[in-house]
Amino acid sequence: MTMPRNLLILLGSAALLLAPGGPSAASEAVEQGRAMAQRLCAVCHMNPGQGEKAGASGVPSFPAVANRPAQTREGVEAWLRSIPPMMPNHRLTQNEIHVLAAFVMSLRGEP
Ligand code: HEC
C-alpha cells in the first residue's frame, strides 16, 4: 500500500462520519475488535487480574492501556501499525487495526 498515511486517516474519518447509523456502526466496530482481540491478543493482554505492565517485559491489560491519561484511539492504532517487536506480527489490515483500537478504547473507564 503506497497511499500516504494522511489520506488514509482522512478516508477513515470520512467513512466514520458517513457511516449510516453512526453510534451503532461504532459499536459494531467495538464488537468486531473484541472478537479479534479474543482470538489474537487475549493470551497476553486479557488475563484476569492483569493490570499495568510490571517490569521490562511486562504486558499491560487492555483497560490499563486504555486508561492511560494521554491515550487515544489514534495512539493505539499507531502502536499497532508500528509492528512492535515484542508482539507477534499479526499482519493486521487497516480495518483490523481500526476495530482493535476501537475495542481497546471502549474499555476506558473500566478498572
Ligand atoms: C506475545 C504476547 C503479545 C500478544 C499476542 C499481543 N501483545 Fe500487545 N503487548 C505485548 C507486550 C509485551 C507489550 C508491552 C510493550 C512495552 O510496553 O514494552 C504490549 C503492548 C501493547 C499495547 C500498549 C502500547 C502502549 O501504549 O504501551 C497495545 C495497545 C497492544 N499491545 C495491543 C495488542 C493487540 C491489539 C494485540 C492483538 C492483535 C496484541 N497487543 C497482542 C505483548 C503482546
Residues whose N, C-alpha, C, O or C-beta is under 5 A from the ligand:
A	BS01	HEC	L40 C41 C44 A56 S57 G58 V59 P60 V65 V76 W79 M86 M87 P88 H90 L100
